[in-house]
Amino acid sequence: MSDDLIKKLIESLTPEQKADLVNGLLNSNVKSDKTEVAEEAVSSEPKSNINEDFTVATSKDLGRRSAPVSAKKNKWVDTGEDRDPNFDPEKFERMGKTARNRGKVKKKYVDCHVCGRGFHINENLIYGEFTRCNRCTGK
């Protein structure tokens, strides 16, 4: 804008409008000083990867590269400090294996709900009235 236009604009304003203009200009300078301080405070903090729409922005300049996983030697040594002081390995060997006391599986004869073919199935696996055979399970 030229100086003549600015002078004409200022002359056309009322005294109240001129006072408001001066206050607005002074306050804008004060606000800009505060925003500069605020921007410096924000810039000292690490930038977040999360955008306003909650998407995560990835940066290829993170300096990380994928490294292959390689196995290392196990450095753990059993010192026996966690062992039960009353544990006797000889007594453990003398006890032997535990006997199997479980009974035979009880199967029930059921007709397939889809194809009508009869088959035997464990009673524990039957649920509801509409049991299906292995061939019809995927249908």
Residue pairs with C-beta under 8 A, 6 or more apart in sequence:
10 18
13 21
49 56
49 57
49 58
49 59
50 56
50 57
51 57
105 122
106 122
106 123
107 120
107 121
107 122
107 123
108 120
108 121
108 122
108 123
108 126
109 118
109 119
109 120
110 118
110 119
110 120
110 121
110 126
110 131
111 117
111 118
111 131
112 118
112 119
112 131
112 132
112 133
112 136
113 129
113 130
113 131
113 132
113 136
114 132
114 133
114 136
114 139
115 133
115 135
115 136
117 133
117 135
119 133
119 134
121 131
132 139
